[in-house]
Amino acid sequence: MLMKKTFSAASALAGVAALFVVSSAPSMAQGVMQDWYKACSKQGEADVCFTASSIVSGTGQPLTEIRLFEVKGPKNQKRISILVPTGRFIPAGVKLKVDGGKDLVVPYFFCNGPFCNAEADFNDTLINAMKKGTALTVTSVNFRGVENPIEIPLKGFTQAFTGPGMREEDLRKEDEKLQRAIGEQAGAIEQRMRAEQEKARQAD
């Protein structure tokens, strides 16, 4: 019950909608990364913090979001939550790998509407690897049996994870920054499409 309330409150604090669509994962060049950030709040007798990042497509569609929750209080907990698009092959779970390390399989917890959520407890082994690593690869398997790897750079992770946590106002600014980046990339894609259409028209 504590974790359910915690996750709900933390999601509200983050101010980032978990809206996913069924799609194959594009390469990093087609996505926009939200920088690693940390947010904290007080939930009853517990102090709740989560460190997170996400990859969003150039058209604004969330592709992958990862959150590392830490709950300190009557019951201490450390739990990782990964959101991926729906239409996944559930038995495969979600695989995490830091650089060339071993895969860590995180089982799915539930699927709801446009996204699926995988959850598991985590320990210092994963955190230490992420602090030393350069990229975290999140791989899910779609309903056709095709792996969809998404690479999340780990630059800034250590600073965020060990930092004090952001205020709600700062989180809003971070979300606005992400939306601007998405808008800029979407604009660039539209310009390229128009240029290609004009080139094709002139060729006719």
C-alpha positions as CSV (number, residue, x, y, z in Angstrom):
1,M,0.0,0.0,0.0
2,L,2.8,2.4,0.8
3,M,4.5,1.8,-2.5
4,K,1.3,2.3,-4.4
5,K,0.6,5.6,-2.7
6,T,4.3,6.6,-3.2
7,F,4.4,5.8,-6.9
8,S,1.2,7.8,-7.5
9,A,2.4,10.8,-5.6
10,A,5.8,10.7,-7.3
11,S,4.2,10.5,-10.7
12,A,2.1,13.5,-10.0
13,L,5.2,15.4,-8.7
14,A,7.2,14.6,-11.9
15,G,4.5,16.1,-14.1
16,V,5.4,13.9,-17.0
17,A,2.5,12.0,-18.6
18,A,3.3,8.3,-19.3
19,L,1.6,8.1,-22.7
20,F,3.0,5.4,-25.0
21,V,2.0,4.1,-28.4
22,V,2.6,0.8,-30.1
23,S,5.7,1.3,-32.3
24,S,9.1,-0.2,-33.0
25,A,11.9,1.7,-31.2
26,P,13.9,4.2,-33.3
27,S,17.5,4.9,-32.9
28,M,18.8,7.5,-30.5
29,A,19.2,9.9,-33.5
30,Q,15.4,9.9,-33.8
31,G,14.7,10.5,-30.1
32,V,15.0,13.3,-27.6
33,M,16.4,12.5,-24.1
34,Q,15.2,14.1,-20.9
35,D,18.3,14.8,-18.8
36,W,18.6,12.7,-15.6
37,Y,16.9,14.5,-12.7
38,K,15.9,13.7,-9.1
39,A,12.7,14.7,-7.3
40,C,11.8,14.2,-3.6
41,S,8.7,14.5,-1.5
42,K,7.3,13.7,1.9
43,Q,4.7,10.9,2.0
44,G,3.4,10.5,5.5
45,E,6.3,9.2,7.6
46,A,8.4,8.3,4.6
47,D,10.8,10.4,2.5
48,V,10.4,9.5,-1.2
49,C,12.9,10.3,-3.9
50,F,13.2,9.1,-7.5
51,T,15.8,9.6,-10.1
52,A,14.6,9.4,-13.7
53,S,15.2,9.9,-17.4
54,S,13.2,9.2,-20.5
55,I,13.5,9.0,-24.3
56,V,10.8,10.7,-26.4
57,S,10.4,10.5,-30.2
58,G,10.8,13.5,-32.4
59,T,7.0,13.7,-32.7
60,G,6.6,13.8,-28.9
61,Q,5.7,10.1,-28.3
62,P,7.3,8.7,-25.1
63,L,9.4,5.6,-25.9
64,T,11.0,4.6,-22.6
65,E,11.0,6.0,-19.1
66,I,13.1,4.7,-16.2
67,R,12.7,5.7,-12.5
68,L,14.7,4.6,-9.5
69,F,12.7,5.0,-6.4
70,E,14.1,5.3,-2.9
71,V,11.8,5.2,0.1
72,K,13.2,6.0,3.6
73,G,10.9,5.6,6.6
74,P,9.2,2.9,8.6
75,K,9.9,0.5,5.6
76,N,12.9,1.3,3.5
77,Q,12.6,0.3,-0.2
78,K,14.6,0.7,-3.4
79,R,12.7,-0.1,-6.6
80,I,13.1,0.4,-10.3
81,S,10.2,1.2,-12.6
82,I,10.5,1.1,-16.4
83,L,7.7,2.2,-18.7
84,V,7.7,1.0,-22.3
85,P,5.0,1.0,-25.1
86,T,2.2,-1.6,-24.9
87,G,2.1,-4.5,-27.3
88,R,5.1,-6.2,-25.5
89,F,5.9,-9.9,-25.2
90,I,5.3,-10.1,-21.4
91,P,7.3,-13.3,-20.6
92,A,10.5,-11.7,-21.9
93,G,10.4,-8.9,-19.4
94,V,12.6,-5.8,-19.9
95,K,16.3,-6.2,-20.1
96,L,18.7,-3.6,-18.7
97,K,22.4,-3.5,-19.6
98,V,25.1,-1.0,-18.7
99,D,27.6,-0.7,-21.5
100,G,28.8,-4.3,-22.3
101,G,27.8,-5.8,-18.9
102,K,25.3,-8.6,-18.1
103,D,21.6,-8.3,-18.8
104,L,19.4,-7.6,-15.8
105,V,15.8,-8.8,-16.5
106,V,13.0,-6.8,-14.9
107,P,9.6,-8.6,-15.0
108,Y,6.5,-6.8,-16.0
109,F,4.3,-5.6,-13.2
110,F,1.2,-4.5,-15.2
111,C,0.1,-3.1,-18.6
112,N,-2.5,-0.3,-18.6
113,G,-3.8,1.4,-21.7
114,P,-0.9,2.6,-23.8
115,F,2.0,1.5,-21.7
116,C,3.5,-1.4,-19.7
117,N,5.3,-1.1,-16.5
118,A,8.2,-3.4,-15.4
119,E,9.3,-3.3,-11.7
120,A,11.8,-4.9,-9.4
121,D,13.9,-4.1,-6.4
122,F,17.4,-2.8,-7.1
123,N,20.7,-2.8,-5.2
124,D,24.0,-1.0,-5.2
125,T,25.4,-3.3,-7.9
126,L,23.2,-1.7,-10.5
127,I,23.7,1.9,-9.2
128,N,27.5,1.5,-9.1
129,A,27.5,0.2,-12.7
130,M,25.3,3.1,-13.8
131,K,27.7,5.6,-12.1
132,K,30.7,4.2,-13.9
133,G,29.0,3.5,-17.2
134,T,28.3,5.6,-20.3
135,A,25.0,4.2,-21.5
136,L,22.1,2.2,-20.2
137,T,20.3,0.0,-22.8
138,V,16.7,-0.8,-22.2
139,T,15.4,-3.6,-24.3
140,S,11.8,-4.8,-24.6
141,V,10.4,-7.4,-27.0
142,N,7.3,-6.5,-29.1
143,F,4.4,-8.9,-29.9
144,R,6.2,-9.9,-33.1
145,G,9.2,-11.2,-31.1
146,V,11.4,-8.3,-32.2
147,E,13.7,-6.7,-29.7
148,N,13.4,-2.9,-29.3
149,P,16.5,-1.6,-27.7
150,I,16.6,2.0,-26.5
151,E,19.9,3.6,-25.3
152,I,19.8,6.1,-22.5
153,P,23.1,8.0,-21.9
154,L,24.3,8.0,-18.3
155,K,25.9,11.4,-18.4
156,G,24.6,13.3,-15.5
157,F,23.2,10.3,-13.7
158,T,25.6,10.3,-10.7
159,Q,25.1,14.0,-10.1
160,A,21.3,13.6,-10.2
161,F,21.2,10.4,-8.1
162,T,23.5,11.7,-5.3
163,G,22.0,15.2,-5.4
164,P,19.4,16.7,-3.1
165,G,16.4,16.5,-5.5
166,M,14.5,19.1,-7.5
167,R,11.6,21.2,-6.4
168,E,8.3,21.0,-8.2
169,E,9.0,24.4,-9.9
170,D,12.3,23.1,-11.2
171,L,10.6,20.0,-12.5
172,R,8.2,22.1,-14.5
173,K,11.1,23.9,-16.1
174,E,12.8,20.7,-16.9
175,D,9.6,19.4,-18.6
176,E,9.3,22.7,-20.6
177,K,12.9,22.3,-21.7
178,L,12.1,18.8,-23.0
179,Q,9.0,20.0,-24.8
180,R,11.1,22.7,-26.6
181,A,13.6,20.1,-27.7
182,I,10.8,18.0,-29.0
183,G,9.3,20.9,-30.9
184,E,12.7,21.8,-32.4
185,Q,13.2,18.2,-33.6
186,A,9.7,17.9,-35.0
187,G,10.2,21.2,-36.9
188,A,13.4,19.9,-38.4
189,I,11.7,16.7,-39.5
190,E,8.9,18.7,-41.1
191,Q,11.4,20.8,-43.0
192,R,13.2,17.8,-44.3
193,M,9.9,16.2,-45.5
194,R,8.9,19.4,-47.2
195,A,12.3,19.7,-49.0
196,E,12.0,16.0,-50.1
197,Q,8.4,16.6,-51.4
198,E,9.5,19.7,-53.3
199,K,12.4,17.8,-54.8
200,A,10.1,15.0,-55.9
201,R,7.7,17.5,-57.4
202,Q,10.4,19.2,-59.4
203,A,11.6,15.9,-60.6
204,D,8.2,15.1,-62.1
